[in-house]
Amino acid sequence: MTLYWLLSVPAHGDGHVAWRDIKNRVAGGELYDFVLPQFKIGTLDTLVRLSDDLGKFDAAYESTMGKFVETLRGLGGATSRQLHGQLLVDDKPVDQYIRTFSWNNAKYRADRPLPEIVSQIAEQMGSVDSALKTKLTQYNAIKNSLATVRRKQNGNLSVRSLGGVVRPEHCISDSEYLRTVFVAVPQQLSRDWENSYERLTDMVVPRSSQMVAEDPEYKLYAVVVFKRVFDEFSNKARDAKFIVRDFVFDQETVERDRLAAMEIVELEQELLENITEWLRGSFGDVVAAWMHVKALRVFVESILRYGIPPDFLPVLVRPPIKQASKVKQQLADFYAYLETSTRASDRARSSAGKAKKQDDSGAFDMHEFSSILSSEYMPFVFFEVPWTFLDDAE
């Protein structure tokens, strides 16, 4: 299991000391720099709204990553170990990308307002989700057609195509009055068929029944009847639990059906390759968008928690899995002063006061702001960055 923590703590003017404090409490774990650009802070009500939006986007994009991995498993049957080497972000394995994350300023310009950056990421991910739904709809449609073809090719004689079963010598052709009827008879009823088919209706040619093929469930018989009694014969056969197949032998039709089946098989393979390639290519975009949302969350929550001017240290931590709970508690204990410090309390009260004034003017809901403040379960900004989709690859 691969788990990272993304957290930030007050730097108090010295990021090196803050780094050392975290390092001393993550014994056996690893720390990585997580550098953030100088974003435009904006107003308090904007940050509060972004906090809520970013939380929703974070969960949604993590879910999308899971869909990508499961779809690739389902479509191609790839193992986690195989996917581990195939799924890349900026030509890096996911773990390496997370550990070496840096803000993509060429794609998401940090000098733009935060809501604009968030909207850009959301628009991009909306396009990815839409494309995924469209491609899966196309693939499922052709997959259903392929299932029908395979059922006709590999099913029992009551459902499978008779084009590859019936031969010209089984049929009467070019007769003005007679036609050959093909009937699938359950194995246990074959004696009943032989004893009764001539009497199902008038105008059945005596002793014309011949077995064409059989499988473990059915025997396929050909019988000759007059065309004028075909409907009546079919009804009486169904009443006797014999299955009349809707089939008239025609060599051109048989060949056309064969080519159509081959075309569906080829189309399914082509679509499968296309979707698989797209999933692998787009996966990196999804992970990158997810990590950029994580970065924005750290910044927004740190400003809301620690105030301005920005004076905090963001760090990526890979804790020792077996001691993760203990390490987390050690960090919580060390930074417990943040919950009661005069500095933090003053900022919280100041922010709440501003929020109340803006609430009176209808800018945003004070209750929403209070719920966000109270939802913090750690005394510092803390987010998990789980990468557990390919656990069995390790």
C-alpha positions in Angstrom: 0.0 0.0 0.0 1.4 3.4 -1.0 0.2 6.3 1.1 1.3 9.9 1.1 0.4 12.8 3.4 0.3 16.4 2.1 0.4 18.8 5.0 1.4 22.3 5.9 2.5 23.8 9.1 3.4 27.4 10.2 7.0 28.3 9.2 7.3 31.1 11.8 9.7 32.7 9.4 12.1 29.7 9.2 11.1 26.9 6.9 14.2 24.9 7.8 13.2 24.7 11.4 9.6 23.6 10.4 11.1 20.9 8.1 13.3 19.6 11.0 10.3 19.5 13.4 8.3 17.4 11.0 11.3 15.2 10.1 11.9 14.4 13.8 8.4 13.2 14.2 8.2 11.0 11.0 10.9 8.5 12.0 11.1 5.8 9.4 9.2 7.9 6.9 10.3 10.1 4.0 9.8 13.8 3.4 9.7 15.6 0.0 9.6 19.2 -0.9 6.2 20.4 -2.1 6.8 23.8 -3.6 3.8 26.0 -4.3 3.9 29.1 -6.5 2.9 32.6 -5.3 -0.8 32.5 -5.9 -3.1 35.5 -5.8 -4.9 35.2 -2.5 -8.1 37.0 -3.2 -10.8 37.6 -0.7 -11.9 35.5 2.3 -15.3 34.6 1.0 -13.6 33.5 -2.3 -11.3 31.2 -0.4 -14.1 29.7 1.7 -16.1 28.9 -1.4 -13.0 27.4 -3.1 -12.3 25.3 0.0 -15.7 23.6 -0.5 -15.4 23.3 -4.3 -11.8 21.9 -4.1 -12.9 19.2 -1.6 -15.6 18.0 -4.0 -13.2 18.1 -7.0 -10.6 16.2 -5.0 -12.9 13.3 -4.3 -14.4 13.3 -7.8 -11.0 13.1 -9.5 -9.8 10.4 -7.2 -12.9 8.4 -8.2 -12.2 9.1 -11.8 -8.6 7.7 -11.4 -10.2 4.5 -10.0 -12.5 4.3 -12.9 -9.6 4.5 -15.3 -7.7 1.8 -13.6 -10.7 -0.6 -13.3 -11.7 0.1 -16.9 -8.2 -0.8 -18.1 -8.3 -4.0 -16.1 -11.7 -4.9 -17.4 -11.1 -4.1 -21.1 -7.7 -5.6 -21.5 -7.4 -7.9 -18.6 -4.1 -6.2 -17.5 -2.7 -7.1 -14.1 -1.8 -4.4 -11.6 1.9 -5.1 -12.2 1.4 -4.5 -15.9 -0.5 -1.3 -15.4 2.1 -0.1 -12.9 4.6 0.1 -15.8 2.1 1.4 -18.3 0.4 4.3 -16.4 2.6 7.3 -16.6 2.3 11.0 -15.7 4.6 13.3 -17.6 6.6 10.1 -18.6 7.0 9.2 -14.9 5.4 6.4 -12.8 2.6 7.8 -10.6 4.7 7.4 -7.4 7.6 9.3 -8.8 5.3 12.0 -10.2 3.7 12.5 -6.7 7.1 12.6 -5.0 8.5 15.1 -7.5 5.4 17.2 -8.1 5.9 20.7 -9.3 3.2 23.2 -10.4 2.7 23.2 -14.2 2.7 27.0 -14.7 2.6 26.6 -18.5 -0.7 24.8 -18.3 -2.2 26.5 -15.2 -0.8 30.0 -14.9 -0.3 30.8 -11.2 -0.6 34.5 -11.8 -4.3 34.1 -12.6 -7.1 34.4 -10.0 -7.6 31.1 -8.0 -11.2 30.7 -9.2 -10.0 30.9 -12.8 -7.4 28.2 -12.3 -10.0 25.9 -10.6 -12.5 26.5 -13.4 -9.8 25.6 -15.9 -9.1 22.3 -14.2 -12.8 21.6 -13.8 -13.4 22.3 -17.5 -10.6 20.0 -18.5 -11.8 17.2 -16.3 -15.4 17.6 -17.5 -14.1 17.0 -21.0 -12.3 13.9 -19.9 -15.3 12.5 -18.1 -17.5 13.2 -21.1 -15.1 11.5 -23.5 -14.8 8.5 -21.2 -18.6 8.1 -21.1 -18.9 8.4 -24.9 -16.1 5.9 -25.6 -17.5 3.4 -23.1 -21.0 3.7 -24.6 -19.5 3.1 -28.1 -17.6 0.1 -26.8 -20.5 -1.4 -24.9 -22.7 -1.2 -28.0 -20.2 -3.0 -30.2 -19.5 -5.5 -27.4 -23.2 -6.3 -27.2 -23.3 -6.8 -30.9 -20.2 -9.1 -30.6 -21.9 -11.1 -27.9 -24.9 -11.6 -30.2 -22.5 -12.8 -32.9 -20.7 -15.2 -30.6 -24.0 -16.5 -29.3 -25.0 -17.3 -32.8 -21.7 -18.9 -33.5 -21.2 -20.8 -30.3 -24.7 -21.2 -28.9 -26.7 -24.4 -29.0 -28.7 -25.3 -32.1 -31.8 -23.5 -30.9 -30.1 -20.1 -31.1 -26.8 -20.3 -33.2 -26.6 -19.3 -36.8 -27.4 -22.2 -39.1 -25.3 -20.7 -41.9 -22.3 -22.8 -41.0 -24.4 -25.9 -40.2 -26.8 -26.3 -43.0 -25.5 -27.4 -46.4 -27.1 -27.2 -49.8 -27.9 -30.9 -49.9 -30.1 -30.5 -46.8 -32.5 -28.2 -48.7 -35.1 -28.3 -51.4 -34.5 -25.3 -53.6 -36.4 -23.6 -56.4 -39.7 -25.4 -55.6 -42.9 -23.6 -56.2 -44.8 -25.5 -53.5 -42.4 -27.1 -51.1 -39.9 -25.7 -48.5 -37.5 -27.2 -46.1 -38.1 -26.3 -42.4 -35.3 -26.6 -39.8 -36.4 -27.6 -36.3 -34.3 -27.7 -33.1 -35.6 -30.6 -31.0 -34.5 -31.1 -27.3 -32.5 -34.3 -27.0 -35.0 -35.8 -24.7 -37.8 -35.2 -27.2 -36.1 -36.6 -30.3 -38.2 -39.8 -30.2 -41.4 -37.7 -29.9 -40.3 -35.8 -33.0 -39.7 -38.8 -35.0 -43.0 -40.4 -34.1 -45.1 -37.2 -34.5 -43.7 -34.8 -37.1 -45.7 -36.2 -40.0 -48.9 -35.7 -38.1 -48.3 -32.1 -36.8 -50.3 -30.9 -39.7 -51.5 -31.9 -43.1 -49.2 -31.7 -46.1 -46.0 -32.7 -44.4 -43.9 -34.9 -46.8 -43.7 -38.4 -45.3 -40.3 -39.7 -44.2 -38.7 -36.3 -45.1 -37.2 -35.7 -41.7 -33.4 -36.0 -41.6 -31.0 -35.0 -38.7 -28.6 -32.3 -39.8 -26.6 -31.8 -36.6 -26.7 -32.3 -32.9 -25.1 -30.9 -29.7 -25.5 -31.9 -26.1 -28.9 -30.1 -25.8 -30.5 -30.3 -29.2 -30.8 -32.2 -32.5 -31.4 -30.1 -35.6 -33.8 -31.7 -38.1 -34.8 -30.8 -41.7 -38.3 -31.6 -42.8 -40.1 -30.8 -46.0 -43.6 -29.3 -45.9 -45.9 -27.5 -48.4 -45.4 -23.8 -48.2 -49.1 -23.2 -47.6 -49.0 -25.0 -44.2 -45.7 -23.5 -42.9 -47.4 -21.2 -40.4 -49.7 -23.9 -39.1 -46.8 -26.4 -38.9 -44.7 -23.9 -37.0 -47.4 -23.2 -34.4 -48.1 -26.9 -33.9 -44.3 -27.6 -33.5 -44.0 -24.9 -30.9 -46.9 -26.4 -29.0 -45.0 -29.6 -28.9 -41.9 -27.8 -27.6 -40.0 -28.1 -30.9 -38.2 -24.9 -32.0 -38.7 -23.9 -35.6 -35.7 -22.0 -36.8 -36.4 -18.9 -39.0 -33.9 -19.9 -41.7 -33.9 -20.2 -45.4 -30.7 -21.4 -46.9 -29.2 -18.9 -49.3 -25.4 -19.0 -50.1 -25.1 -15.2 -50.6 -26.9 -14.5 -47.3 -24.7 -17.0 -45.5 -21.6 -15.4 -46.9 -22.9 -11.9 -46.1 -23.6 -12.9 -42.5 -20.1 -14.4 -42.2 -18.5 -11.2 -43.4 -20.7 -9.1 -41.1 -19.6 -11.2 -38.1 -16.0 -10.8 -39.1 -16.4 -7.0 -39.4 -17.9 -6.8 -35.9 -15.0 -8.8 -34.4 -12.5 -6.5 -36.2 -14.4 -3.4 -35.1 -14.5 -4.5 -31.5 -10.8 -5.1 -31.5 -10.1 -1.7 -33.1 -12.3 0.1 -30.6 -10.7 -1.8 -27.7 -7.3 -0.7 -28.8 -8.5 2.8 -29.4 -10.1 3.1 -25.9 -7.1 1.4 -24.2 -4.7 3.8 -25.8 -6.9 6.8 -24.9 -7.2 5.7 -21.3 -3.5 5.3 -20.9 -2.8 8.7 -22.5 -5.5 10.5 -20.6 -4.7 8.9 -17.3 -1.7 11.2 -16.8 -4.0 14.2 -17.3 -6.3 13.0 -14.6 -3.6 12.4 -12.1 -2.0 15.7 -12.9 -5.3 17.5 -12.4 -5.9 15.7 -9.1 -2.5 16.7 -7.8 -2.9 20.3 -8.8 -6.2 20.3 -6.9 -4.4 18.9 -3.9 -1.8 21.7 -4.2 -4.6 24.4 -4.4 -6.3 22.8 -1.3 -3.1 23.1 0.7 -2.7 26.7 -0.2 -6.3 27.7 0.3 -6.6 25.8 3.6 -3.3 27.2 4.9 -4.3 30.8 4.3 -7.7 30.1 6.0 -5.9 28.4 8.9 -2.7 30.4 9.3 -3.7 33.8 7.9 -1.7 36.3 5.8 0.9 37.1 4.8 1.6 33.4 3.8 4.1 31.9 6.2 3.7 28.1 6.1 5.7 25.1 4.9 4.0 22.6 2.6 5.5 19.1 2.8 4.8 15.7 1.2 5.3 12.8 3.6 5.4 9.1 3.0 4.8 7.7 6.4 5.9 4.2 7.5 2.7 2.2 6.8 2.8 0.1 10.0 3.4 3.1 12.2 1.2 5.7 10.3 -1.3 6.1 13.1 1.4 6.6 15.7 3.3 9.1 13.5 0.1 11.0 12.8 -0.7 11.3 16.5 2.9 12.5 17.2 2.4 15.3 14.7 -1.0 16.1 16.2 0.5 16.3 19.7 3.4 18.5 18.6 1.2 21.0 16.8 -1.6 20.9 19.3 -0.7 24.4 20.3 -2.1 25.6 17.0 -5.6 24.9 18.2 -5.2 27.2 21.2 -2.5 29.6 20.3 -3.3 33.3 20.5 -2.1 33.8 16.9 -4.4 31.1 15.5 -7.3 32.0 17.7 -7.1 35.7 16.8 -7.0 34.9 13.1 -9.9 32.5 13.4 -12.0 35.2 15.3 -10.9 37.8 12.8 -11.9 35.6 9.9 -15.2 34.7 11.5 -15.9 38.4 12.1 -15.3 39.3 8.5 -17.4 36.3 7.5 -20.3 37.5 9.7 -20.2 41.0 8.1 -20.1 39.5 4.6 -22.9 37.1 5.6 -25.1 40.1 6.7 -24.6 41.6 3.2 -25.5 38.2 1.6 -22.0 37.5 0.3 -21.9 33.9 1.6 -23.4 31.7 4.3 -21.8 32.0 7.7 -23.0 28.6 8.7 -21.1 27.1 5.8 -17.9 28.9 6.9 -18.3 27.7 10.5 -18.8 24.1 9.4 -15.6 24.2 7.4 -13.6 25.5 10.4 -15.0 22.9 12.6 -14.4 20.1 10.1 -10.6 20.3 10.7 -9.7 17.2 12.7 -5.9 17.9 12.8 -4.4 21.1 14.3 -2.5 21.6 11.0 -3.5 21.4 7.3 -3.6 17.7 6.4 -4.7 15.7 3.4 -4.1 12.1 2.5 -2.8 11.3 -1.0 -3.6 7.6 -1.4 -2.2 5.7 -4.3 -3.8 2.3 -3.6 -5.2 1.4 -6.9 -2.3 -0.8 -7.8 -1.4 -2.2 -4.4 -1.0 -5.8 -5.6 1.7 -4.7 -8.1 4.3 -4.4 -5.3 
